[in-house]
Amino acid sequence: MTQTDGTRDDAGAGTGTASGREDGATAGGESGTDGEPDTRQDRQRARRLAAWRAAERRLVRGANNATIRDRLDALTASAPDAYDLDDWVDIYGGGIVGEVERRVAELLGTEAAAFFPTGTMAQQVALRCWAGRTGNPAVAIHPSAHPEMWERDAFSTLSGLRTVHPTGKPRLPTAEEVRSLDEPFGALMLELPLREPGFVLPSWDELTAVVEAARERDAVVHFDGARLWECTPHFGRTLPEIAALADSVYVSFYKSLGGISGAALAGPQTLIDEAGAWRHRYGGQLFQQWPAALAALAGLDQELPRLPEYVAHAKVVAEALGKALAAAGVPWHRIHPEGPHTHEFQLWLPYPPEVLDEASVRLAEETRTTLFRHWNASGPGLSVTEVAVGAPGLEWTEADVTEAVAGFVERLESEQAKATGLKSKESVPKSKAETNAKAKGPESKGLESKGLESKAADAPAGATEPEGPTAPPRTAAP
């Protein structure tokens, strides 16, 4: 099972963040010339990475707790089955890069595809091309979509685009919201799944209705499909059927497929031809990209077929986590979505992130078990983490989750007691009366502001309100 650290997966963070590094290092935390950590942040990061890498059981796993040798060994092991290693390296495209483009177009059922070094570049190019064709630079987009949160206003700064928001609710817009948007727009961009509110997806009927509403507004439709690969079980449709709804689609090779980097833009041949010209202008025509392309092919061969299995087991893991947290006496928790739409979901707990982080690291150090990785503050008294089920998580049974959660909560109580100066038994209320009393305290206002009312303490474990919580922007690890 893999889990994002709570920091961003693109180089360059959005407003309010110090860094876009997945490893949680901040811009000011540089290592010394001898490679040894020279700041407190670096030492904390080194400790986390060492604990996660040394773990013998991992419910979670991150790309950032592998060494360069680990990644090289993995790539070497998968390479012979992914591509002919006696072929020549690519030079400004072609060769193995061309093979990736061919495979993506075939998988999505589009006329063509273009390889890009980043998804940020791919989507800017796509929306810039569509704006030139429609004559309207306005892009209808969710306010928590990736370009709005994590790309430093690149749409407007670099590409002359501007964004409008059909909805601010923690879900993709409805057809009626698209129809009633009070100004024209040239493109509707849909992030599938929408990460910030919890990797949420609409139903298939809702998605087709939204697309139809955009057509009625004479707008093109672009899918931000960074995680489109794992959406097929939820929709009950194939990748070509999903991609056929849109005029263009972007996909990532590292978010779910375990690649090194890279993305692809897929769509009509004429669009891809134009996108290639803009890719060059944006600096994306790299001299050689064969390592990223080779890892992408390996991911398409090995991880893509397993994603439906990950999605199915994520539901098992989410349910087991909810039961285990309730059994361990945690006063309140929220798993969102209650039934994960993909293999990724959010877990919310009413503790400070530094307390949760320390409990997580201690569990890994003391039991060689990685249960959670990085936590982020998400309002008064609340923290959130993301969980993504991958190959390691498939080995975990409900009993495994229960055992690990018990160990985690034991350390959580200890760390909370240290942080508050209370005894461990007093730090986590066990009775319903104590739970309700705490819910009516100062923190209840923060819970209500998130749509996470304190009445959830009395609800079955994992229950959610219809809209669900909205995660605020995640920042680099402390």
ZAMARGU-4260 file (C-alpha; in steps of 0.2 Angstrom, whole numbers, plus 5000, padded with zeros to 4 digits):
<rodrens>
0) 5000/5000/5000 | 5006/5017/4996 | 5002/5033/5003 | 5006/5051/4999 | 5015/5061/5011
5) 5003/5075/5011 | 5015/5086/5001 | 5013/5088/4983 | 5019/5077/4969 | 5024/5090/4957
10) 5039/5101/4958 | 5032/5118/4963 | 5019/5120/4976 | 5004/5131/4977 | 4999/5146/4987
15) 5004/5144/5005 | 5016/5130/5003 | 5035/5129/5006 | 5039/5115/4995 | 5031/5103/4982
20) 5043/5089/4987 | 5034/5073/4991 | 5048/5069/5004 | 5042/5082/5015 | 5058/5092/5015
25) 5056/5111/5014 | 5065/5123/5003 | 5076/5129/5018 | 5081/5111/5023 | 5097/5108/5013
30) 5109/5095/5017 | 5127/5098/5021 | 5141/5095/5009 | 5145/5078/5016 | 5127/5072/5013
35) 5123/5072/5032 | 5108/5082/5038 | 5112/5099/5045 | 5095/5105/5051 | 5082/5099/5063
40) 5070/5096/5048 | 5083/5086/5039 | 5086/5075/5054 | 5067/5072/5056 | 5065/5068/5038
45) 5080/5056/5039 | 5073/5048/5054 | 5056/5045/5045 | 5063/5038/5029 | 5075/5026/5039
50) 5060/5020/5049 | 5049/5018/5034 | 5062/5009/5024 | 5067/4997/5038 | 5049/4992/5041
55) 5046/4973/5037 | 5027/4976/5036 | 5020/4991/5026 | 5002/4995/5025 | 5008/5011/5016
60) 5023/5013/5005 | 5029/5029/4997 | 5041/5032/4982 | 5051/5043/4992 | 5057/5030/5005
65) 5067/5021/4991 | 5086/5024/4988 | 5092/5027/4970 | 5099/5010/4970 | 5082/5003/4975
70) 5074/5012/4960 | 5088/5007/4948 | 5086/4989/4954 | 5068/4989/4952 | 5069/4997/4934
75) 5082/4984/4929 | 5072/4970/4935 | 5056/4976/4925 | 5065/4982/4910 | 5068/4966/4900
80) 5049/4963/4899 | 5044/4981/4896 | 5055/4985/4880 | 5068/4979/4869 | 5084/4985/4878
85) 5095/4983/4862 | 5085/4997/4854 | 5093/5014/4853 | 5090/5027/4866 | 5078/5041/4861
90) 5084/5058/4855 | 5071/5072/4856 | 5057/5059/4856 | 5054/5044/4845 | 5060/5026/4850
95) 5054/5021/4867 | 5045/5038/4869 | 5036/5035/4854 | 5031/5017/4860 | 5024/5025/4876
100) 5014/5037/4866 | 5007/5023/4855 | 5002/5012/4870 | 4993/5027/4878 | 4983/5031/4863
105) 4979/5012/4861 | 4974/5011/4879 | 4963/5026/4879 | 4956/5024/4861 | 4962/5041/4855
110) 4969/5045/4838 | 4986/5050/4846 | 4996/5054/4862 | 5011/5065/4866 | 5023/5062/4880
115) 5027/5076/4892 | 5039/5078/4906 | 5026/5084/4918 | 5007/5084/4919 | 5007/5103/4924
120) 5015/5106/4906 | 5003/5094/4898 | 4987/5102/4904 | 4993/5120/4901 | 4997/5115/4883
125) 4980/5106/4881 | 4970/5121/4888 | 4980/5134/4878 | 4977/5124/4862 | 4958/5123/4865
130) 4957/5141/4870 | 4965/5146/4853 | 4952/5135/4844 | 4937/5141/4854 | 4942/5159/4855
135) 4938/5159/4874 | 4952/5158/4887 | 4940/5154/4901 | 4942/5137/4909 | 4928/5130/4920
140) 4936/5121/4934 | 4934/5116/4952 | 4943/5128/4965 | 4952/5113/4973 | 4958/5106/4956
145) 4977/5104/4954 | 4980/5119/4943 | 4971/5130/4956 | 4980/5123/4971 | 4997/5118/4966
150) 5004/5127/4950 | 5007/5145/4956 | 4994/5152/4944 | 5002/5145/4929 | 4986/5145/4918
155) 4985/5164/4919 | 5004/5168/4921 | 5010/5158/4907 | 4996/5153/4896 | 4984/5168/4896
160) 4970/5158/4903 | 4958/5162/4917 | 4947/5151/4927 | 4929/5151/4933 | 4921/5139/4946
165) 4904/5131/4943 | 4904/5125/4961 | 4914/5127/4977 | 4906/5111/4985 | 4918/5096/4989
170) 4914/5087/4973 | 4914/5089/4955 | 4901/5101/4947 | 4883/5094/4943 | 4876/5096/4926
175) 4864/5110/4932 | 4879/5120/4940 | 4888/5119/4923 | 4872/5125/4914 | 4869/5139/4926
180) 4887/5146/4926 | 4884/5165/4923 | 4897/5167/4910 | 4904/5159/4895 | 4918/5147/4895
185) 4928/5138/4882 | 4933/5122/4891 | 4927/5112/4906 | 4941/5103/4915 | 4936/5089/4926
190) 4949/5081/4938 | 4945/5062/4939 | 4945/5058/4954 | 4945/5075/4963 | 4959/5073/4975
195) 4957/5087/4988 | 4940/5082/4994 | 4945/5063/4996 | 4948/5056/4978 | 4929/5058/4975
200) 4921/5053/4958 | 4903/5056/4952 | 4892/5042/4946 | 4893/5037/4927 | 4876/5045/4924
205) 4882/5061/4933 | 4898/5062/4923 | 4889/5060/4906 | 4876/5073/4911 | 4890/5085/4916
210) 4899/5082/4899 | 4882/5085/4890 | 4879/5101/4899 | 4896/5107/4894 | 4892/5103/4876
215) 4876/5113/4877 | 4887/5128/4882 | 4898/5125/4866 | 4913/5121/4877 | 4926/5107/4875
220) 4929/5095/4889 | 4946/5090/4896 | 4949/5077/4909 | 4963/5079/4921 | 4966/5060/4922
225) 4981/5059/4933 | 4973/5045/4942 | 4961/5040/4928 | 4969/5023/4927 | 4960/5017/4943
230) 4943/5024/4939 | 4936/5010/4929 | 4929/4999/4943 | 4919/5014/4950 | 4912/5019/4933
235) 4910/5001/4927 | 4917/5006/4911 | 4933/5003/4901 | 4946/5017/4899 | 4941/5020/4880
240) 4923/5022/4886 | 4928/5035/4899 | 4941/5044/4888 | 4928/5045/4874 | 4917/5057/4884
245) 4931/5070/4883 | 4940/5080/4869 | 4957/5077/4877 | 4964/5067/4892 | 4979/5069/4902
250) 4986/5054/4912 | 5001/5052/4924 | 5014/5038/4924 | 5020/5039/4942 | 5005/5043/4953
255) 4997/5026/4952 | 5008/5016/4940 | 5024/5018/4950 | 5034/5027/4936 | 5049/5039/4938
260) 5040/5054/4931 | 5031/5059/4915 | 5014/5061/4908 | 5004/5060/4892 | 4991/5070/4883
265) 4979/5060/4872 | 4966/5066/4860 | 4963/5070/4841 | 4979/5070/4830 | 4977/5088/4825
270) 4977/5093/4844 | 4992/5082/4848 | 5002/5089/4833 | 4999/5107/4839 | 5003/5101/4857
275) 5020/5095/4851 | 5024/5112/4845 | 5019/5120/4862 | 5028/5107/4871 | 5044/5112/4862
280) 5041/5130/4867 | 5038/5126/4885 | 5054/5117/4886 | 5047/5100/4886 | 5056/5093/4871
285) 5070/5084/4882 | 5085/5076/4874 | 5083/5059/4882 | 5068/5052/4892 | 5071/5034/4891
290) 5072/5030/4910 | 5055/5038/4913 | 5048/5030/4897 | 5054/5013/4902 | 5047/5015/4919
295) 5030/5020/4911 | 5030/5005/4900 | 5034/4994/4915 | 5019/5002/4925 | 5007/5000/4911
300) 5012/4981/4910 | 5013/4977/4929 | 5003/4990/4939 | 4988/4994/4927 | 4981/4977/4927
305) 4982/4976/4946 | 4973/4993/4950 | 4955/4985/4950 | 4962/4973/4964 | 4969/4988/4974
310) 4952/4997/4972 | 4943/4982/4979 | 4955/4979/4994 | 4954/4998/4998 | 4936/4995/5003
315) 4941/4981/5014 | 4955/4991/5022 | 4945/5006/5025 | 4931/4996/5034 | 4944/4987/5044
320) 4952/5004/5049 | 4936/5011/5055 | 4932/4996/5066 | 4949/4995/5073 | 4950/5014/5078
325) 4933/5012/5086 | 4938/4997/5095 | 4954/5005/5101 | 4944/5019/5109 | 4948/5033/5098
330) 4935/5046/5102 | 4931/5052/5084 | 4937/5047/5066 | 4931/5049/5049 | 4935/5039/5033
335) 4931/5048/5017 | 4923/5042/5006 | 4916/5030/5017 | 4917/5017/5003 | 4932/5023/4993
340) 4929/5027/4975 | 4946/5022/4970 | 4961/5014/4979 | 4964/5030/4989 | 4955/5038/5003
345) 4956/5050/5017 | 4957/5047/5036 | 4953/5061/5048 | 4958/5060/5067 | 4956/5074/5081
350) 4974/5076/5086 | 4988/5088/5081 | 4998/5082/5066 | 5015/5082/5075 | 5007/5070/5088
355) 5001/5058/5074 | 5017/5059/5065 | 5027/5054/5080 | 5016/5040/5084 | 5017/5034/5066
360) 5036/5035/5066 | 5037/5026/5083 | 5026/5012/5077 | 5038/5009/5062 | 5054/5010/5073
365) 5048/4999/5087 | 5037/4986/5078 | 5044/4987/5060 | 5027/4991/5054 | 5022/5006/5043
370) 5004/5010/5046 | 5002/5029/5041 | 5015/5041/5035 | 5012/5060/5035 | 4998/5069/5043
375) 4992/5087/5040 | 4983/5100/5051 | 4965/5102/5044 | 4956/5114/5056 | 4955/5116/5075
380) 4960/5099/5082 | 4959/5090/5066 | 4972/5081/5055 | 4970/5071/5039 | 4981/5058/5030
385) 4979/5050/5013 | 4979/5031/5011 | 4982/5022/4995 | 4981/5003/4993 | 4994/4995/4983
390) 5003/4978/4981 | 5009/4978/4999 | 4992/4982/5006 | 4985/4967/4998 | 4993/4956/5011
395) 4985/4964/5025 | 4969/4956/5033 | 4957/4964/5045 | 4966/4956/5059 | 4983/4964/5053
400) 4975/4981/5053 | 4967/4979/5070 | 4984/4974/5078 | 4993/4988/5069 | 4980/5001/5074
405) 4981/4995/5092 | 4999/4998/5092 | 4997/5015/5084 | 4984/5021/5096 | 4995/5015/5111
410) 5009/5027/5105 | 4996/5040/5100 | 4990/5041/5118 | 5008/5042/5125 | 5012/5056/5113
415) 4996/5065/5116 | 4999/5064/5135 | 5017/5072/5132 | 5010/5085/5122 | 4996/5090/5134
420) 5004/5086/5150 | 4990/5074/5155 | 4991/5056/5159 | 4989/5044/5145 | 4973/5037/5151
425) 4966/5055/5152 | 4971/5060/5134 | 4959/5049/5125 | 4941/5048/5132 | 4934/5031/5132
430) 4916/5033/5137 | 4902/5040/5127 | 4899/5054/5140 | 4917/5059/5139 | 4917/5059/5121
435) 4901/5069/5120 | 4908/5082/5133 | 4924/5084/5122 | 4913/5086/5106 | 4904/5101/5114
440) 4920/5109/5119 | 4931/5122/5109 | 4935/5110/5095 | 4917/5107/5090 | 4916/5124/5081
445) 4931/5118/5070 | 4922/5101/5067 | 4906/5110/5062 | 4915/5122/5050 | 4921/5107/5040
450) 4905/5098/5039 | 4911/5086/5052 | 4899/5089/5066 | 4903/5082/5083 | 4887/5071/5082
455) 4898/5060/5072 | 4905/5053/5088 | 4889/5044/5091 | 4887/5038/5073 | 4893/5021/5067
460) 4912/5021/5064 | 4916/5028/5047 | 4899/5037/5044 | 4899/5052/5033 | 4888/5067/5030
465) 4881/5068/5012 | 4894/5080/5006 | 4909/5074/5016 | 4924/5084/5022 | 4934/5096/5012
470) 4953/5094/5014 | 4962/5111/5015 | 4979/5113/5005 | 4992/5101/5011 | 5009/5108/5015
475) 5027/5101/5017 | 5030/5090/5032 | 5036/5099/5048
</rodrens>
